[in-house]
């Protein structure tokens, strides 16, 4: 978490096309559907409000709040028209990210983009999750890369269930990664939660044995996800419960001792 933000603020007339986006700070992509809708409704310069930007020491300006309005100006051929903007000066990148989070606190910011901004701002939980993911070869990102995880809500939930700092999350990521590799289906939220729920309920199970069993499941994590969805349709339970059941059965297969016996517990 950053220290108390000290900054100078003033209103300046700036050209929207000259303000840029730093994806480490303003982590959301431009909402092109919103821009198109506002363009159809009719562009009105007087209804833009006051976007907020950070003036950096290298002379560049970056969006803190208002990049969609900036994109709208450009789409309406007003990208070179000066408009009033609230300008913050003297901020570090960490402080810029903290301001982005504060300015967008009451708006619908997808969990992934909030998480990415928290990483830049130095929030402890998000940094811990990022390190745990990285240590298993994953990145928490919307980049579309094969090793990218977007299931931030699942990662947070698993991390919060750890009795020791991040232990359950690290163990879960190790199991899915060594069983199936860094592939999108292995980083699916339901798959992560299903595997984590078993590891949470049975903390002393043999992780290496579980990895071997899961690696031999026909169809891998995609098939596991399908079985979880089938379980939900048939029983009315949850996808996570269905996946956890398949994981337990896989672990128990061929075992004479140390079998996992599920107990009636609160859903993970």
Helices and strands as residue ranges (DSSP letters): E 8-15, G 16-18, E 19-20, H 32-41, G 45-47, E 51-55, E 61-65, H 67-75, E 82-89, H 93-103, H 111-121, H 124-135, E 139-140, E 148-149, H 152-160, H 167-180, G 184-187, H 189-201, H 207-215, H 220-235, H 239-252
